[in-house]
Amino acid sequence: MKKKLVIAHRGDCSGEYGNTLRAFREAVKKKADMIELDVRKTQDNVLIVFHDRRMNGKFVRKLTWPEIEELNSRNKKEVPRLLDVLKELGGKIKLDVEIKEKGYEEETAKLLIEYMRPSDFVITSFHNSSLSEIKNKFPNIRVGLLLGARSSKGIVPGRNSVISHTAADFFAPHRILVRLGFLWRSKKYNKPSIVWVVNKKKAIEKILKHKNVEGIITDKLGLALAVRNESDE
């Protein structure tokens, strides 16, 4: 049986801020299978690794990279460029890259391909159109449809279902959707799922045992690896 993936949510954040090179280095050190990270684009077209829409009260898309560097220095925080992350991690660990907004899908894919093999990363998004664009231009890149806790109306298979009209190779449902029966409902589409964010031991054990689950994204990297490794023995 193929080993289930344990993916570090924004790196290993147990002692670090998420989406930073330090958190990513810790995830590599602890032997995560993959790292999940978020990508946004600045006003001057720099791809950065950052989750929130706003930074210090301003929209990221309206900030320039020099302005972000200044905020980094002032706040003593680290917001890296995607380029910096790929130079650091390329060849060391696989990546799960979430595109947060529409409009920079091709740029993100091209940069990833420059530093990594398509088999060493996946791209995810809540936007079906973003996944379609990537799949049309880069058919070898594996893409996943993110489904949030509020997506319950779109998970029932049917003509108008969100999951019925997607270019995704896999689904990435929130753990709450698992409790609502998403995994058995999506089985008819013959696509695996990577579930996020799974942090409790019992939930990790249960979800990793499901036949249609490829892996989990977790904030509790050490715990999840221990649970997975115990079940593999």
C-alpha positions in Angstrom: 0.0 0.0 0.0 1.3 3.5 -0.9 2.4 5.4 2.2 -0.1 8.2 3.2 1.4 11.7 3.1 1.9 13.9 6.1 2.1 17.5 4.9 3.4 20.3 7.1 0.9 23.2 7.1 2.9 26.3 6.3 6.0 24.4 7.5 6.7 23.2 11.0 5.1 26.0 13.1 5.7 24.4 16.5 8.4 27.0 17.3 8.3 29.3 14.3 6.0 31.6 12.3 4.3 29.7 9.4 5.2 30.4 5.8 8.8 31.3 6.7 12.1 29.7 5.6 12.8 28.8 9.3 9.5 26.9 9.5 10.2 25.2 6.2 13.7 24.1 7.3 12.3 22.6 10.5 9.8 20.6 8.4 12.6 19.3 6.3 14.6 18.4 9.4 11.6 16.5 10.9 11.2 14.6 7.6 7.7 15.8 6.5 6.7 14.3 3.2 5.6 17.7 1.8 5.2 21.4 2.9 2.1 23.3 2.2 2.5 27.0 1.5 0.5 30.0 0.3 1.4 32.3 -2.6 0.3 35.9 -3.3 1.5 38.6 -5.7 2.6 42.1 -4.9 1.9 45.3 -6.8 5.3 45.1 -8.5 4.7 41.5 -9.6 6.7 39.6 -7.1 5.4 36.3 -5.9 5.6 36.0 -2.1 4.8 33.3 0.4 2.1 34.8 2.7 -1.3 33.7 3.8 -3.4 36.7 4.7 -4.8 39.2 2.2 -3.6 42.1 4.3 -0.2 42.9 5.8 -0.2 45.6 8.5 -3.7 46.6 7.4 -2.8 47.0 3.7 -3.7 44.6 0.9 -0.7 42.6 -0.2 -1.6 43.2 -3.9 -1.2 46.9 -3.3 2.2 46.7 -1.6 5.6 46.5 -3.4 8.3 44.1 -2.6 10.6 46.9 -1.2 7.7 47.9 1.1 7.3 44.4 2.3 11.0 44.1 3.0 10.8 47.3 5.1 7.8 45.8 7.0 9.9 42.6 7.5 12.7 44.6 9.1 10.4 46.8 11.2 8.3 43.9 12.5 11.2 41.4 12.8 9.3 38.9 10.7 10.2 37.0 7.6 8.0 37.1 4.5 10.0 35.3 1.8 9.6 35.5 -2.0 8.6 32.3 -3.6 11.9 32.4 -5.5 13.8 32.3 -2.2 11.8 29.3 -1.0 12.4 27.4 -4.2 16.1 28.1 -4.1 16.2 26.9 -0.5 13.9 23.8 -0.8 14.3 22.6 -4.4 15.4 19.0 -4.4 15.0 18.7 -0.6 11.2 18.2 -0.1 8.0 18.2 -2.1 5.7 21.2 -2.1 1.9 21.8 -1.9 1.5 25.3 -3.3 -1.8 27.2 -2.8 -2.5 30.0 -5.1 -4.6 32.4 -3.1 -6.0 34.6 -5.8 -6.6 34.6 -9.6 -4.3 36.1 -12.0 -0.8 34.7 -11.5 -1.3 31.0 -12.1 1.0 30.8 -15.1 3.8 32.8 -13.4 3.6 30.5 -10.4 3.7 27.3 -12.4 6.6 28.5 -14.6 8.7 29.5 -11.5 8.0 26.1 -9.9 9.0 24.2 -13.0 12.2 26.2 -13.2 13.3 24.8 -9.8 11.4 21.6 -9.4 10.2 18.6 -11.4 6.4 18.5 -11.8 6.3 15.3 -9.9 7.8 17.1 -6.8 5.0 19.6 -6.3 1.2 20.1 -6.6 -0.8 23.4 -7.0 -4.0 23.9 -5.2 -6.7 26.6 -5.3 -10.3 27.3 -4.2 -10.8 28.7 -7.7 -11.8 26.2 -10.4 -10.8 28.6 -13.2 -7.3 28.8 -11.8 -6.9 25.0 -11.9 -8.3 24.8 -15.4 -5.8 27.4 -16.6 -2.9 25.6 -15.1 -4.1 22.2 -16.4 -4.6 23.5 -19.9 -1.1 25.1 -20.1 0.8 22.6 -18.0 -0.9 19.2 -18.2 1.9 17.5 -16.3 1.3 19.5 -13.2 -1.0 17.9 -10.6 -3.7 20.3 -9.3 -6.1 20.0 -6.4 -9.4 21.7 -5.6 -9.6 23.2 -2.1 -12.9 22.9 -0.4 -13.5 24.9 2.8 -15.7 24.2 5.8 -18.5 26.2 4.2 -18.5 24.2 1.0 -21.0 21.7 2.1 -23.6 22.8 -0.5 -21.2 22.0 -3.3 -20.0 18.6 -2.3 -23.1 16.5 -3.1 -22.5 14.8 -6.5 -24.7 16.1 -9.2 -25.0 18.2 -12.3 -24.5 21.5 -10.4 -22.0 20.3 -7.8 -18.6 22.1 -7.4 -16.8 18.8 -7.5 -18.6 17.8 -10.8 -17.0 20.6 -12.8 -13.4 20.7 -11.9 -10.1 20.1 -13.7 -8.6 18.9 -10.4 -6.7 15.7 -10.1 -7.5 15.5 -6.5 -9.7 17.1 -3.8 -8.5 19.0 -0.7 -11.4 19.1 1.6 -11.5 20.7 5.1 -11.7 18.1 7.9 -15.3 19.2 8.7 -16.4 18.0 5.2 -15.1 14.5 6.1 -17.5 14.4 9.0 -20.3 15.4 6.5 -19.5 12.4 4.3 -17.4 14.0 1.6 -15.0 11.1 1.2 -17.7 8.5 0.3 -19.7 11.1 -1.7 -16.7 12.0 -3.9 -15.7 8.4 -4.5 -17.7 8.2 -7.7 -15.3 10.8 -9.3 -12.3 8.4 -8.7 -10.1 11.2 -7.3 -8.2 10.9 -4.0 -8.4 13.5 -1.2 -5.8 15.4 0.9 -7.6 16.5 4.0 -6.8 19.8 5.9 -6.1 20.7 8.7 -6.0 17.5 10.8 -4.4 18.0 14.3 -5.9 15.5 16.8 -4.6 12.0 17.2 -7.9 10.2 16.8 -8.8 12.2 13.7 -5.3 11.6 12.2 -5.6 7.9 12.7 -9.1 7.7 11.3 -8.6 9.8 8.2 -5.3 8.2 7.3 -7.0 4.8 7.3 -9.6 5.9 4.7 -8.9 4.2 1.3 -9.6 7.3 -0.7 -7.3 9.6 1.4 -3.9 10.3 -0.1 -2.7 12.3 2.9 -3.3 15.0 5.5 -2.2 18.6 6.1 -1.4 19.2 9.7 -0.1 21.8 12.2 1.1 18.9 14.4 3.8 17.5 12.3 5.6 15.4 14.9 2.4 13.8 16.1 1.1 13.1 12.6 4.4 11.5 11.6 4.4 9.3 14.7 0.8 8.2 14.2 1.4 7.4 10.5 4.6 5.6 11.2 3.0 3.5 13.9 0.2 2.4 11.6 2.7 1.5 8.9 4.6 -0.9 11.2 
